[in-house]
Amino acid sequence: MKRRLLRATLLVGVIAALSRFFSQRGNYTLEREQLVPGPRDRVFAFFADPRNLSQITPPWMHFEITHLEQMPLAGGTMQEYRIRWLRVPLRWESLIAEFEDSRTFTDVQTSGPYRYWRHEHTFEDAGGGTLVRDRVQYQMPFGILGAITHELLVRRQLRAIFDYRANVIEDAFRLD
């Protein structure tokens, strides 16, 4: 019975992946927003400091900064990280492609696990704090196989990473 359920789950995942792959042509978007209780300049400074990435990244990813070109961040800054995904060590290199102090910055993967990764961070004054918005546009490598992996694992894991991050940020700014 368990084996039949597992096969059915995999089949549903494969069909959903193929459907999404062909309808979206392998392009995915993750959007999140969070009201953070703090002034925009302070909230922005927290996010723009790459040393905080290890704090807001789940421990199971084994996140480590291996190279940081400059501090504080600015447009054109290169960063290199190491992460683990399913026990496989991966290198990730990104460029701060856009940067407007206290308002927005965008990091773009130049080398790493995704075929394409662009993460926009925006910060707006909002009632009682700062509205932080994230918009991640990404593509999986390996065509159909990447789409199946996205459907079965990656989409769920990305949500879990951003959920973890939201909880850590909520706790960090609640203590102030």
Contact map, one row per residue, 1 for C-alpha under 8 A:
11111000000000000000000000000000000000000000000000000000000000000000000000000000000000000000000000000000000000000000000000000000000000000000000000000000000000000000000000000000
11111100000000000000000000000000000000000000000000000000000000000000000000000000000000000000000000000000000000000000000000000000000000000000000000000000000000000000000000000000
11111110000000000000000000000000000000000000000000000000000000000000000000000000000000000000000000000000000000000000000000000000000000000000000000000000000000000000000000000000
11111111000000000000000000000000000000000000000000000000000000000000000000000000000000000000000000000000000000000000000000000000000000000000000000000000000000000000000000000000
11111111100000000000000000000000000000000000000000000000000000000000000000000000000000000000000000000000000000000000000000000000000000000000000000000000000000000000000000000000
01111111110000000000000000000000000000000000000000000000000000000000000000000000000000000000000000000000000000000000000000000000000000000000000000000000000000000000000000000000
00111111111000000000000000000000000000000000000000000000000000000000000000000000000000000000000000000000000000000000000000000000000000000000000000000000000000000000000000000000
00011111111100000000000000000000000000000000000000000000000000000000000000000000000000000000000000000000000000000000000000000000000000000000000000000000000000000000000000000000
00001111111110000000000000000000000000000000000000000000000000000000000000000000000000000000000000000000000000000000000000000000000000000000000000000000000000000000000000000000
00000111111111000000000000000000000000000000000000000000000000000000000000000000000000000000000000000000000000000000000000000000000000000000000000000001000000000000000000000000
00000011111111100000000000000000000000000000000000000000000000000000000000000000000000000000000000000000000000000000000000000000000000000000000000000000000000000000000000000000
00000001111111110000000000000000000000000000000000000000000000000000000000000000000000000000000000000000000000000000000000000000000000000000000000000000000000000000000000000000
00000000111111111000000000000000000000000000000000000000000000000000000000000000000000000000000000000000000000000000000000000000000000000000000000010011000000000000000000000000
00000000011111111100000000000000000000000000000000000000000000000000000000000000000000000000000000000000000000000000000000000000000000000000000000010010000000000000000000000000
00000000001111111110000000000000000000000000000000000000000000000000000000000000000000000000000000000000000000000000000000000000000000000000000000000000000000000000000000000000
00000000000111111111000000000000000000000000000000000000000000000000000000000000000000000000000000000000000000000000000000000000000000000000000000000010000000000000000000000000
00000000000011111111100000000000000000000000000000000000000000000000000000000000000000000000000000000000000000000000000000000000000000000000000100110110000000000000000000000000
00000000000001111111110000000000000000000000000000000000000000000000000000000000000000000000000000000000000000000000000000000000000000000000000100110000000000000000000000000000
00000000000000111111111000000000000000000000000000000000000000000000000000000000000000000000000000000000000000000000000000000000000000000000000000000000000000000000000000000000
00000000000000011111111111000000000000000000000000000000000000000000000000000000000000000000000000000000000000000000000000000000000000000000000000100000000000000000000000000000
00000000000000001111111111100000000000000000000000000000000000000000000000000000000000000000000000000000000000000000000000000000000000000000000100100000000000000000000000000000
00000000000000000111111111000000000000000000000000000000000000000000000000000000000000000000000000000000000000000000000000000000000000000000000000000000000000000000000000000000
00000000000000000011111110000000000000000000000000000000000000000000000000000000000000000000000000000000000000000000000000000000000000000000000000000000000000000000000000000000
00000000000000000001111111110000000000000000000000000000000000000000000000000000000000000000000000000000000000000000000000000000000000000000000000000000000000000000000000000000
00000000000000000001111111100000000000000000000000000000000000000000000000000000000000000000000000000000000000000000000000000000000000000000000000000000000000000000000000000000
00000000000000000001110111110000000000000000000000000000000000000000000000000000000000000000000000000000000000000000000000000000000000000011001000100000000000000000000000000000
00000000000000000000100111111000000000000000000000000000000000000000000000000000000000000000000000000000000000000000000000000000000000001111000000000000000000000000000000000000
00000000000000000000000101111100000000000000000000000000000000000000000000000000000000000000000000000000000000000000000000000000000000001110000000000000000000000000000000000000
00000000000000000000000000111110000000000000000000000000000000000000000000000000000000000000000000000000000000000000000000000000000000111100000000000000000000000000000000000000
00000000000000000000000000011111000000000000000000000000000000000000000000000000000000000000000000000000000000000000000000000000000001111000000000000000000000000000000000000000
00000000000000000000000000001111100000000000000000000000000000000000000000000000000000000000000000000000000000000000000000000000000011110000000000000000000000000000000000000000
00000000000000000000000000000111110000000000000000000000000000000000000000000000000000000000000000000000000000000000000000000000000011100000000000000000000000000100000000000000
00000000000000000000000000000011111000000000000000000000000000000000000000000000000000000000000000000000000000000000000000000000001111000000000000000000000000000000000000000000
00000000000000000000000000000001111100000000000000000000000000000000000000000000000000000000000000000000000000000000000000000000001110000000000000000000000000000000010000000000
00000000000000000000000000000000111110000000000000000000000000000000000000000000000000000000000000000000000000000000000000000100111100000000000000000000000000000000000000000000
00000000000000000000000000000000011111000010000000000000000000000000000000000000000000000000000000000000000000000000000000000000111100000000000000000000000000000000000011001000
00000000000000000000000000000000001111100000000000000000000000000000000000000000000000000000000000000000000000000000000000000001110000000000000000000000000000000000000001001100
00000000000000000000000000000000000111110110000000000000000000000000000000000000000000000000000000000000000000000000000000000001110000000000000000000000000000000000000000001000
00000000000000000000000000000000000011111110000000000000000000000000000000000000000000000000000000000000000000000000000000001000110000000000000000000000000000000000000000000000
00000000000000000000000000000000000001111111000000000000000000000000000000000000000000000000000000000100000000000000000000111000110000000000000000000000000000000000000000000000
00000000000000000000000000000000000000111111100000000000000000000000000000000000000000000000000000000100000000000000000000000000000000000000000000000000000000000000000000000000
00000000000000000000000000000000000001111111110000000000000000000000000000000000000000000000000000000000000000000000000000000000000000000000000000000000000000000000000000000000
00000000000000000000000000000000000101111111111000000000000000000000000000000000000000000000000000000000000000000000000000000000010000000000000000000000000000000000000000000000
00000000000000000000000000000000000000011111111100000000000000000000000000000000000000000000000000001110000000000000000000100000000000000000000000000000000000000000000000000000
00000000000000000000000000000000000000001111111110000000000000000000000000000000000000000000000000000100000000000000000000000000000000000000000000000000000000000000000000000000
00000000000000000000000000000000000000000111111110010000000000000000000000000000000000000000000000000000000000000000000000000000000000000000000000000000000000000000000000000000
00000000000000000000000000000000000000000011111111011000000000000000000000000000000000000000000000000000000000000000000000000000000000000000000000000000000000000000000000000000
00000000000000000000000000000000000000000001111111000000000000000000000110000000000000000000000000000000100000000000000000000000000000000000000000000000000000000000000000000000
00000000000000000000000000000000000000000000111111111000000000000000001110000000000000000000000000000000000000000000000000000000000000000000000000000000000000000000000000000000
00000000000000000000000000000000000000000000001111111000000000000000000010000000000000000000000000000000000000000000000000000000000000000000000000000000000000000000000000000000
00000000000000000000000000000000000000000000000011111110000000001000000000000000000000000000000000000000000000000000000000000000000000000000000000000000000000000000000000000000
00000000000000000000000000000000000000000000011011111111000000000000000000000000000000000000000000000000000000000000000000000000000000000000000000000000000000000000000000000000
00000000000000000000000000000000000000000000001011111111100000000000000000000000000000000000000000000000000000000000000000000000000000000000000000000000000000000000000000000000
00000000000000000000000000000000000000000000000000111111110000110000000000000000000000000000000000000000000000000000000000000000000000000000000000000000000000000000000000000000
00000000000000000000000000000000000000000000000000111111110000000000000000000000000000000000000000000000000000000000000000000000000000000000000000000000000000000000000100000000
00000000000000000000000000000000000000000000000000011111110000000000000000000000000000000000000000000000000000000000000000000000000000000000000000000000000000000001100110000000
00000000000000000000000000000000000000000000000000001111111010100000000000000000000000000000000000000000000000000000000000000000000000000000000000000000000000001001100000000000
00000000000000000000000000000000000000000000000000000111111111000000000000000000000000000000000000000000000000000000000000000000000000000000000000000000000000001001100000000000
00000000000000000000000000000000000000000000000000000000111111100000000000000000000000000000000000000000000000000000000000000000000000000000000000000000000000000000000000000000
00000000000000000000000000000000000000000000000000000000011111000000000000000000000100000000000000000000000000000000000000000000000000000000000000000000000000000000000000000000
00000000000000000000000000000000000000000000000000000000111111100000000000000000001110000000000000000000000000000000000000000000000000000000000000000000000000000000000000000000
00000000000000000000000000000000000000000000000000000000011111110000000000000000011100000000000000000000000000000000000000000000000000000000000000000000000000000000000000000000
00000000000000000000000000000000000000000000000000000100101011111000000000000000111100000000000000000000000000000000000000000000000000000000000000000000000000000000000000000000
00000000000000000000000000000000000000000000000000000100000001111100000000000000111000000000000000000000000000000000000000000000000000000000000000000000000000000000000000000000
00000000000000000000000000000000000000000000000000100000000000111111000000000011110000000000000000000000000000000000000000000000000000000000000000000000000000000000000000000000
00000000000000000000000000000000000000000000000000000000000000011111000000000011110000000000000000000000000000000000000000000000000000000000000000000000000000000000000000000000
00000000000000000000000000000000000000000000000000000000000000001111100000000011100000000000000000000000000000000000000000000000000000000000000000000000000000000000000000000000
00000000000000000000000000000000000000000000000000000000000000001111111000001111000000000000000000000000000000000000000000000000000000000000000000000000000000000000000000000000
00000000000000000000000000000000000000000000000000000000000000000011111000001110000000000000000000000000000000000000000000000000000000000000000000000000000000000000000000000000
00000000000000000000000000000000000000000000000000000000000000000001111111001100000000000000000000000000000000000000000000000000000000000000000000000000000000000000000000000000
00000000000000000000000000000000000000000000000010000000000000000001111111000000000000000000000000000000000000000000000000000000000000000000000000000000000000000000000000000000
00000000000000000000000000000000000000000000000110000000000000000000011111000000000000000000000000000000000000000000000000000000000000000000000000000000000000000000000000000000
00000000000000000000000000000000000000000000000111000000000000000000011111101000000000000000000100000000000000000000000000000000000000000000000000000000000000000000000000000000
00000000000000000000000000000000000000000000000000000000000000000000011111111000000000000000000100100000000000000000000000000000000000000000000000000000000000000000000000000000
00000000000000000000000000000000000000000000000000000000000000000000000011111000000000000000000111100000000000000000000000000000000000000000000000000000000000000000000000000000
00000000000000000000000000000000000000000000000000000000000000000000000001111100000000000000001111000000000000000000000000000000000000000000000000000000000000000000000000000000
00000000000000000000000000000000000000000000000000000000000000000001110011111110000000000000001110000000000000000000000000000000000000000000000000000000000000000000000000000000
00000000000000000000000000000000000000000000000000000000000000000001110000011111000000000000111100000000000000000000000000000000000000000000000000000000000000000000000000000000
00000000000000000000000000000000000000000000000000000000000000001111100000001111100000000000111000000000000000000000000000000000000000000000000000000000000000000000000000000000
00000000000000000000000000000000000000000000000000000000000000001111000000000111110000000011110000000000000000000000000000000000000000000000000000000000000000000000000000000000
00000000000000000000000000000000000000000000000000000000000000111110000000000011111000000011100000000000000000000000000000000000000000000000000000000000000000000000000000000000
00000000000000000000000000000000000000000000000000000000000001111100000000000001111100001111000000000000000000000000000000000000000000000000000000000000000000000000000000000000
00000000000000000000000000000000000000000000000000000000000011110000000000000000111110001111000000000000000000000000000000000000000000000000000000000000000000000000000000000000
00000000000000000000000000000000000000000000000000000000000111100000000000000000011111111100000000000000000000000000000000000000000000000000000000000000000000000000000000000000
00000000000000000000000000000000000000000000000000000000000010000000000000000000001111111100000000000000000000000000000000000000000000000000000000000000000000000000000000000000
00000000000000000000000000000000000000000000000000000000000000000000000000000000000111110000000000000000000000000000000000000000000000000000000000000000000000000000000000000000
00000000000000000000000000000000000000000000000000000000000000000000000000000000000111111000000000000000000000000000000000000000000000000000000000000000000000000000000000000000
00000000000000000000000000000000000000000000000000000000000000000000000000000000000111111100000000000000000000000000000000000000000000000000000000000000000000000000000000000000
00000000000000000000000000000000000000000000000000000000000000000000000000000000011110111110000000000000000000000000000000000000000000000000000000000000000000000000000000000000
00000000000000000000000000000000000000000000000000000000000000000000000000000000011110011111000000000000000000011000000000000000000000000000000000000000000000000000000000000000
00000000000000000000000000000000000000000000000000000000000000000000000000000001111000001111100000000000000000111000000000000000000000000000000000000000000000000000000000000000
00000000000000000000000000000000000000000000000000000000000000000000000000000001111000000111110000000000000011111000000000000000000000000000000000000000000000000000000000000000
00000000000000000000000000000000000000000000000000000000000000000000000000000111100000000011111000000000000011110000000000000000000000000000000000000000000000000000000000000000
00000000000000000000000000000000000000000000000000000000000000000000000000000111000000000001111100000000001111100000000000000000000000000000000000000000000000000000000000000000
00000000000000000000000000000000000000000000000000000000000000000000000000011110000000000000111110000000001111000000000000000000000000000000000000000000000000000000000000000000
00000000000000000000000000000000000000000000000000000000000000000000000011111100000000000000011111100000111100000000000000000000000000000000000000000000000000000000000000000000
00000000000000000000000000000000000000000000000000000000000000000000000000111000000000000000001111100000111100000000000000000000000000000000000000000000000000000000000000000000
00000000000000000000000000000000000000000000000000000000000000000000000000110000000000000000000111110001111000000000000000000000000000000000000000000000000000000000000000000000
00000000000000000000000000000000000000000000000000000000000000000000000001100000000000000000000111111001110000000000000000000000000000000000000000000000000000000000000000000000
00000000000000000000000000000000000000000000000000000000000000000000000000000000000000000000000001111111100000000000000000000000000000000000000000000000000000000000000000000000
00000000000000000000000000000000000000000001000000000000000000000000000000000000000000000000000000111111100000000000000000000000000000000000000000000000000000000000000000000000
00000000000000000000000000000000000000011001100000000000000000000000000000000000000000000000000000011111000000000000000000100000000000000000000000000000000000000000000000000000
00000000000000000000000000000000000000000001000000000000000000000000000000000000000000000000000000011111100000000000000001110000000000000000000000000000000000000000000000000000
00000000000000000000000000000000000000000000000000000000000000000000000000000000000000000000000001111111110000000000000111100000000000000000000000000000000000000000000000000000
00000000000000000000000000000000000000000000000100000000000000000000000000000000000000000000000111111011111000000000000111000000000000000000000000000000000000000000000000000000
00000000000000000000000000000000000000000000000000000000000000000000000000000000000000000000000111100001111100000000011110000000000000000000000000000000000000000000000000000000
00000000000000000000000000000000000000000000000000000000000000000000000000000000000000000000011111000000111110000000011100000000000000000000000000000000000000000000000000000000
00000000000000000000000000000000000000000000000000000000000000000000000000000000000000000000011110000000011111000000111000000000000000000000000000000000000000000000000000000000
00000000000000000000000000000000000000000000000000000000000000000000000000000000000000000001111000000000001111110101110000000000000000000000000000000000000000000000000000000000
00000000000000000000000000000000000000000000000000000000000000000000000000000000000000000001111000000000000111110000000000000000000000000000000000000000000000000000000000000000
00000000000000000000000000000000000000000000000000000000000000000000000000000000000000000011110000000000000011111000000000000000000000000000000000000000000000000000000000000000
00000000000000000000000000000000000000000000000000000000000000000000000000000000000000000111100000000000000011111110000000000000000000000000000000000000000000000000000000000000
00000000000000000000000000000000000000000000000000000000000000000000000000000000000000000111000000000000000000111110000000000000000000000000100000000000000000000000000000000000
00000000000000000000000000000000000000000000000000000000000000000000000000000000000000000000000000000000000010011111100000000000000000000111100000000000000000000000000000000000
00000000000000000000000000000000000000000000000000000000000000000000000000000000000000000000000000000000000000011111100000000000000000000111100000000000000000000000000000000000
00000000000000000000000000000000000000000000000000000000000000000000000000000000000000000000000000000000000010000111110000000000000000001111000000000000000000000000000000000000
00000000000000000000000000000000000000000000000000000000000000000000000000000000000000000000000000000000000110000111111000000000000000011110000000000000000000000000000000000000
00000000000000000000000000000000000000000000000000000000000000000000000000000000000000000000000000000000011110000001111100000000000000011100000000000000000000000000000000000000
00000000000000000000000000000000000000000000000000000000000000000000000000000000000000000000000000000000011100000000111110000000000001111000000000000000000000000000000000000000
00000000000000000000000000000000000000000000000000000000000000000000000000000000000000000000000000000001111000000000011111000000000011110000000000000000000000000000000000000000
00000000000000000000000000000000000000000000000000000000000000000000000000000000000000000000000000000001110000000000001111100000000111100000000000000000000000000000000000000000
00000000000000000000000000000000000000000000000000000000000000000000000000000000000000000000000000000011100000000000000111110000000111000000000000000000000000000000000000000000
00000000000000000000000000000000000000010001000000000000000000000000000000000000000000000000000000000111000000000000000011111000011110000000000000000000000000000000000000000000
00000000000000000000000000000000000000010000000000000000000000000000000000000000000000000000000000000010000000000000000001111100011100000000000000000000000000000000000000000000
00000000000000000000000000000000000000110000000000000000000000000000000000000000000000000000000000000000000000000000000000111110111000000000000000000000000000000000000000000000
00000000000000000000000000000000001000000000000000000000000000000000000000000000000000000000000000000000000000000000000000011111111000000000000000000000000000000000000000000000
00000000000000000000000000000000000000000000000000000000000000000000000000000000000000000000000000000000000000000000000000001111110000000000000000000000000000000000000000000000
00000000000000000000000000000000000011000000000000000000000000000000000000000000000000000000000000000000000000000000000000000111110000000000000000000000000000000000000000000000
00000000000000000000000000000000001111110000000000000000000000000000000000000000000000000000000000000000000000000000000000001111111000000000000000000000000000000000000000000000
00000000000000000000000000000000001111110010000000000000000000000000000000000000000000000000000000000000000000000000000000111111111100000000000000000000000000000000000000000000
00000000000000000000000000000000111100000000000000000000000000000000000000000000000000000000000000000000000000000000000000111100111110000000000000000000000000000000000000000000
00000000000000000000000000000000111100000000000000000000000000000000000000000000000000000000000000000000000000000000000011110000011111000000000000000000000000000000000000000000
00000000000000000000000000000011110000000000000000000000000000000000000000000000000000000000000000000000000000000000000111100000001111100000000000000000000000000000000000000000
00000000000000000000000000000111100000000000000000000000000000000000000000000000000000000000000000000000000000000000001111000000000111110000000000000000000000000000000000000000
00000000000000000000000000001111000000000000000000000000000000000000000000000000000000000000000000000000000000000000001110000000000011111000000000000000000000000000000000000000
00000000000000000000000000001110000000000000000000000000000000000000000000000000000000000000000000000000000000000000111100000000000001111100000000000000000000000000000000000000
00000000000000000000000000111100000000000000000000000000000000000000000000000000000000000000000000000000000000000001111000000000000000111110000000000000000000000000000000000000
00000000000000000000000000111000000000000000000000000000000000000000000000000000000000000000000000000000000000000111110000000000000000011111000000000000000000000000000000000000
00000000000000000000000001110000000000000000000000000000000000000000000000000000000000000000000000000000000000000111100000000000000000001111100000000000000000000000000000000000
00000000000000000000000001100000000000000000000000000000000000000000000000000000000000000000000000000000000000000111000000000000000000000111111001100100000000000000000000000000
00000000000000000000000000000000000000000000000000000000000000000000000000000000000000000000000000000000000000001110000000000000000000000011111001000000000000000000000000000000
00000000000000000000000000000000000000000000000000000000000000000000000000000000000000000000000000000000000000000000000000000000000000000001111111100000000000000000000000000000
00000000000000000000000001000000000000000000000000000000000000000000000000000000000000000000000000000000000000000000000000000000000000000001111111100000000000000000000000000000
00000000000000001100100000000000000000000000000000000000000000000000000000000000000000000000000000000000000000000000000000000000000000000000011111110000000000000000000000000000
00000000000000000000000000000000000000000000000000000000000000000000000000000000000000000000000000000000000000000000000000000000000000000000011111111000000000000000000000000000
00000000000000000000000000000000000000000000000000000000000000000000000000000000000000000000000000000000000000000000000000000000000000000001111111111100000000000000000000000000
00000000000000001101100001000000000000000000000000000000000000000000000000000000000000000000000000000000000000000000000000000000000000000001011111111110000000000000000000000000
00000000000011001100000000000000000000000000000000000000000000000000000000000000000000000000000000000000000000000000000000000000000000000000000111111111000000000000000000000000
00000000000000000000000000000000000000000000000000000000000000000000000000000000000000000000000000000000000000000000000000000000000000000000000011111111110000000000000000000000
00000000000000001000000000000000000000000000000000000000000000000000000000000000000000000000000000000000000000000000000000000000000000000001000001111111111000000000000000000000
00000000000011011000000000000000000000000000000000000000000000000000000000000000000000000000000000000000000000000000000000000000000000000000000000111111111100000000000000000000
00000000010010000000000000000000000000000000000000000000000000000000000000000000000000000000000000000000000000000000000000000000000000000000000000011111111100000000000000000000
00000000000000000000000000000000000000000000000000000000000000000000000000000000000000000000000000000000000000000000000000000000000000000000000000001111111110000000000000000000
00000000000000000000000000000000000000000000000000000000000000000000000000000000000000000000000000000000000000000000000000000000000000000000000000001111111111000000000000000000
00000000000000000000000000000000000000000000000000000000000000000000000000000000000000000000000000000000000000000000000000000000000000000000000000000111111111100000000000000000
00000000000000000000000000000000000000000000000000000000000000000000000000000000000000000000000000000000000000000000000000000000000000000000000000000011111111110000000000000000
00000000000000000000000000000000000000000000000000000000000000000000000000000000000000000000000000000000000000000000000000000000000000000000000000000000111111111000000000000000
00000000000000000000000000000000000000000000000000000000000000000000000000000000000000000000000000000000000000000000000000000000000000000000000000000000011111111100000000000000
00000000000000000000000000000000000000000000000000000000000000000000000000000000000000000000000000000000000000000000000000000000000000000000000000000000001111111110000000000000
00000000000000000000000000000000000000000000000000000000000000000000000000000000000000000000000000000000000000000000000000000000000000000000000000000000000111111111000000000000
00000000000000000000000000000000000000000000000000000000110000000000000000000000000000000000000000000000000000000000000000000000000000000000000000000000000011111111100000000000
00000000000000000000000000000001000000000000000000000000000000000000000000000000000000000000000000000000000000000000000000000000000000000000000000000000000001111111110000000000
00000000000000000000000000000000000000000000000000000000000000000000000000000000000000000000000000000000000000000000000000000000000000000000000000000000000000111111111000000000
00000000000000000000000000000000000000000000000000000001110000000000000000000000000000000000000000000000000000000000000000000000000000000000000000000000000000011111111100000000
00000000000000000000000000000000000000000000000000000001110000000000000000000000000000000000000000000000000000000000000000000000000000000000000000000000000000001111111110000000
00000000000000000000000000000000010000000000000000000000000000000000000000000000000000000000000000000000000000000000000000000000000000000000000000000000000000000111111111000000
00000000000000000000000000000000000000000000000000000000000000000000000000000000000000000000000000000000000000000000000000000000000000000000000000000000000000000011111111100000
00000000000000000000000000000000000000000000000000000011000000000000000000000000000000000000000000000000000000000000000000000000000000000000000000000000000000000001111111110000
00000000000000000000000000000000000100000000000000000001000000000000000000000000000000000000000000000000000000000000000000000000000000000000000000000000000000000000111111111000
00000000000000000000000000000000000110000000000000000000000000000000000000000000000000000000000000000000000000000000000000000000000000000000000000000000000000000000011111111100
00000000000000000000000000000000000000000000000000000000000000000000000000000000000000000000000000000000000000000000000000000000000000000000000000000000000000000000001111111110
00000000000000000000000000000000000000000000000000000000000000000000000000000000000000000000000000000000000000000000000000000000000000000000000000000000000000000000000111111111
00000000000000000000000000000000000111000000000000000000000000000000000000000000000000000000000000000000000000000000000000000000000000000000000000000000000000000000000011111111
00000000000000000000000000000000000010000000000000000000000000000000000000000000000000000000000000000000000000000000000000000000000000000000000000000000000000000000000001111111
00000000000000000000000000000000000000000000000000000000000000000000000000000000000000000000000000000000000000000000000000000000000000000000000000000000000000000000000000111111
00000000000000000000000000000000000000000000000000000000000000000000000000000000000000000000000000000000000000000000000000000000000000000000000000000000000000000000000000011111
